[in-house]
């Protein structure tokens, strides 16, 4: 939760910081809880930590470690699962569950949200509401979450950190103006490096100044912090003192750029294969562009060989065009991508990566032409793209452009691909009764 004001009169405007602890399907969550400690959430990389992971040396806040580099003992505690698509799907389910409880929700990241608790205090206790929220998400999605409540976003983050760090809080902690001693105790026990927005490098500099915990930072004069650091850290300091400086953003800011690129499963030496790859990337980038309800005026393409290849000279280049009219038509983007590729393609090279970038966005697709410009937009372009997206809505690739090809050996290697339990019918677990 997050107080927008410091006085008791405005106590009704609060924000919850909610973070998901475990990302796993409901059907097998109980099995994993009883058999394995949860350590990694990516398909091949340890990204998030949970309490049992510390027993094998994986401390919260450490860098992501590839599962392949873990010792045999740690590897037994690792469970590899979930694609990004599955994580996104589960994140949307949690968002829906949260919106059923509070009207204003900001999705800060794929596993973290802020909620405004305006008016909740007139109905029930904050911690009781937090536990009810936690139970609701668990019942509807099968995921456990950590809930931190505070007068500001930064204090809410600190409360969420404490709810995960100390098991006696059972995943829910509320910091209110009515209990300043609890807030001071928490901040005194929170290392300065664990504060939201404070990096390790800044934390080391603060330590040299004698600031080792959040309470010491909160009691530092704001002018001193601004002089030695920046306004961002000063804002963090003010938030630790209950002054709201970071508003709730219900709508994410519009994207300034869209990039779609991949490393190839096999090196590309054929121009036709490269054209197919770029055509596919252009199609995906155009879908994202229409999803943002934007039009682009600049399209760029890049290709490159491996910089680590032995006995091979590195080559990387890019090219692009600025269109006279903004577009969101896949055909226009593919056409520019093919022309750009012709300008930078070199034979007798083994390319390992390519991509396409869209920028210079406009929301309405309107542009001022010159007196002698005879460029005209494609007829019925918007309607055609809408039909295409509608057909592909049930699954990507139901209808595609011929330039994308059929036999795509250059695609990423995905032999260790995890099942898409929540997004693909063919991957749904099957229960067998003996």
C-alpha positions, 0 to 999 in steps of 0.5 A: 500500500502507499500513502499519498499524503503524510497526515492522518486525514489522507490515510485512506490513500495507500498503495500495496506493493505485491510481488509473486514468490512462485511462478508455477501452475496450480495443478503441480504447485503442491507437489513441488512444495512437498518435494523440491525447493524452488530456485529457478524460474527461467527455462535455463537461468536462475532469475528469482529466489525463494527461501529454500534457495538460500540453503544451497547458497543462492542469496537474494539479490545475487546475479542470475546464474546459469543452471548449467554452472551450478554444482550437482547438489544445487542442480538437484534443487533446480526446476527448469520450467516456464516460457516467457509466454507462460510467465506473461499469461500467469502475470495477466491472471494475477493482474485480473485477480488484483483488479477484482479487489482494488480498482487502481493497479499499476503493473510495475513488472511481470511479477510485481504490481502496485495497488492503491488502497484508497478508502480501504481503511474505512472498511477493514484493517490493512493487514487483514485486507492484505491477507485476504488479497493474498488468499484470493490470488492463491485461490484464483491462480495458485500463486503465492504473493508477498504483500507490502503496504506503506505510505509511499511506493518506496516504503511499500517496497521495503515492507514487501522486502521484510515480508519475504525476509522474515517468515513471522510476517507470513508474506504480509506487512503493513507500515502505517503512520499510526505505528512509526516504531515498526517503520523505524525498526524495519528501516534500521534492519534493511541494508541500504543496498536493499532499498528500492532504487539503490544500486550496489555501486551507490550503496558502497558510496553511501557506506563510505559516508557512514550510511549503512541502513535505510533509517540512516539514509532517511535521517540524512539531509536531502540537500546532502544527498542531492549534492553528492548523488542525484535527485533520484536518490533524494526522491528515495530519501523523501519517500522513506520519510513518508513523502510521496514522490512517485505517483501510481501509473495505471497506464504504461508509457507508450513505447518509443521503439520496437525491436525484434531480433534473434540469434539463429540456431544455425549460421546463415550463409544464404541470402534467401534464408536471411530474407525469410528470417527478416520477413518473419521478424518484420511480421512480428514487429508489425504485430507489436506496433499495431498492438501499441496502436502506433504508426512508425516512420523509420524502419532499420535492419541489422545483420552480424556474424559472430564476434567470437568465431575463430578464423572468421572476420567479424562483420556487422552492419545496419541500414534503414529508411524513413518513410514519407507516410507513417505505417503499421502495415506489415507489407510496407515494413517487409518491403523496406526490410528487404531493400535495406538488406540488399544494401548491407548483405555480403556473400561468403559470411556466416551470419549468427544474428539479425533483427529489425527496429521500428521507431519514430512513432506517431499515434494517428498515422497522419503526416504532412506531405510536400506539394510535389509528394505523390505518395499515397497510403495503401487502400484498406490497409487498416482493415486488412491488418485487422483481419490478419490479426484477428485470424492469428489471435488464437495463435501466432502463425495461422496465416503468414506471408509467403516471404517467411518461408516454410522450412526454417532451419535457421530458427532458434534451437529449442530442444530444452523448451519447457511445456506451455502448460497455460497457453497451449492446448497440446501441453496441458498435463494429462492425469492418468487414473490407475 
